[in-house]
Amino acid sequence: MKKRLIISGMCFFISVAGMTLGFRQSAVAGIRETKHNLSVSGPGPIKALGEEDLCIFCHTPHQARRDIPYLWNRADSTANYVPYQSSTLYSSVGQPTGASKLCLSCHDGTVALGMLGTRAAEVEFVGGLRFMPAGPALLGTDLSTSHPVSLVYDAALAAANPALAAPATLTPPIHLDKDQQLQCTACHDPHDNSYGKFLVMSNQHSALCTFCHIQPGWATGAHALSAATWNGLGADPWPGSQYVSVADNGCTSCHRNHGGGGAQRLLRQAAEEDNCLGCHNGNVAASDIGQELTKPSRHAVQDYFGVHDPVEDFTSGLVAKHVECADCHNPHAANDQPGANPGDPPLVGGATSGVSGIDIGGSAVRPAVYVYEICFKCHGDTRMLGRLPMTRQLDQQNTRLEFDPANPSFHPVAALGINQNVPSLLNPLTEQSRINCLDCHNNSVRLGPRGP
C-alpha cells in the first residue's frame, strides 16, 4: 500500500512538473525573440550585459514577493500617477493596481530595469542604460494621455455608457482581472508579440477596439468601411501603421491608446480639426476640406482649441462659443448615404448622421433628424455668431424663432409654408415642398463639397 502511494505521488509530481515545464517552455519560446527578452540574448537594443536568464526580469520560481502574485521579482514603483480623466468617462479611475502596476515598474521609467529581487546587485545593461529610455514604450507617470486602466468594468458601467459592450460578452483573448478591473493585460500579452505591440489579437479593422467599444453607427459608417488609401502627398496620415486603408486603420486613424496629442478622448492630434484634416485634405478623402476652411466665409474651426465637449448641452446656456468639425459631423456614424431630395422633408444625410441637435421647439434631440436641428445648436438660442449681426428693422437673430411655424410668415424649413400660391417657385419645388438650410447656405463652388 505504501509503495503504491509513493508511486502515485511520484506520478503526480512528474505530471505537474511536466505541465509547469511545458508552460515555461511555451512562454519562453513566445518571448525569446521579442523586446521583452531583456537577457543578453535579447534581439532588441535594451538588454543586459551578461544576465542569461530570460524570465528573471519579471519572475522567479523561488523567493518571490509575497505581496504580489505571478511569482514577481521586481521592485514596484512608488510613483503617484496622473490618471486619464474625461467628461465621457463613466467610471472613477484612481492609481494603477494589479497587472498594470507591474507593467509600469518598467514602463513608467522610475524603477531601474535591472532592479531584481533575487539579485544582490542591480543587473547591468548595454551602454550603461538603467531606466526605460525615451520612446513609445516610456509612458512616464502622467497617464492622462493613455487608455484608462485599473477601472471596474461591470454591468453598471456598461449600462451607464451604451457605447461599451456588456462585460459578460467579453471572451478570450480579452479578459478582466479577478476584481473585474480592466488592466493592461486586457489588450496586451507580455509573452507574445505575434500581432505587434504585444496585442492579444490583431487590431486590423479595429477588431480589438470594437471588442469593448460599440459606437452606434460604426459598423455601417464610412470610417469602418472605406477602402481609401493615402496618395503619398503631404504628411502620412498613419505614421508607424502597418495598414494602408481607412478601414484597416479604423479607430487608430484618430485615436492613440498611449501618448495621444490630447488627453480627453485620446485623439492623435491636440487640435481637434487636425484629426480630421489629416485625411480630409484631398490626400485620402476625395474632397479637400482644409482648402474650404481657408475661405473668407467659413466655419472657423481653427480659431478654437479645447472648447468642444461631446456631452455639451446647448439648452443650458453654458456652452462657450466655438465650432468644431464634431459639432456637425459624428466620425463614428458618418456615412456616404445621400440626404433628402428637394421636395422631401430635409432629413439628415449620411455626412451628418448621428449628430445632436435642437428641435424647432428648443429641446435637445440626439440624434438630430432634420438638418436644421444641427444648425439650431449655434444659430438658435445660443447666438454663436462669428461676427456682429447686421442691423434689421426687427432685431431677431435667433434663427429657430425665425422659422417658427407659428409666425405669420416663414420659409418652409420646419413646416410647410403658409402661402399656397407661389408662382415664382422653380421646378421641382412646389407649395408643398420643404427646403433645407443647405439650399441657401452652401459651397460657393457648385461642384465643391456640400456644406455652409
Sequence and secondary structure as in RCSB ss.txt:
>XXXX:A:sequence
MKKRLIISGMCFFISVAGMTLGFRQSAVAGIRETKHNLSVSGPGPIKALGEEDLCIFCHTPHQARRDIPYLWNRA
DSTANYVPYQSSTLYSSVGQPTGASKLCLSCHDGTVALGMLGTRAAEVEFVGGLRFMPAGPALLGTDLSTSHPVS
LVYDAALAAANPALAAPATLTPPIHLDKDQQLQCTACHDPHDNSYGKFLVMSNQHSALCTFCHIQPGWATGAHAL
SAATWNGLGADPWPGSQYVSVADNGCTSCHRNHGGGGAQRLLRQAAEEDNCLGCHNGNVAASDIGQELTKPSRHA
VQDYFGVHDPVEDFTSGLVAKHVECADCHNPHAANDQPGANPGDPPLVGGATSGVSGIDIGGSAVRPAVYVYEIC
FKCHGDTRMLGRLPMTRQLDQQNTRLEFDPANPSFHPVAALGINQNVPSLLNPLTEQSRINCLDCHNNSVRLGPR
GP
>XXXX:A:secstr
 HHHHHHHHHHHHHHHHHHHHHHHHHHHHHHTTSTT  STT SSSS BSS   SGGGTB SSS  SSSTTTB B 
      B    TT  S   S  HHHHHHHHHHTS S TT BTT SS   BGGG  S  SSTT   SB TTB   S
EE  HHHHHH TTB  GGG  TT    TTSEE GGGTB TT  TTSTTBSS  GGGTTHHHHB  TTGGGSHHHH
   B  S SS SSTT S  BHHHHGGGGTB SBS SSSGGGBSSSSHHHHHHTTTBTTSSSSBHHHHTTSSSS  
GGG  S   TT  TTTT   S   HHHH  TTT  S     TTS  B  GGGTT  EE TTS EESS SBHHHHH
HHHHSTT   SS     SS    HHHHT TTSSS  TTSS  S S  TT  TT  TT    HHHHS  SSTTS  
  
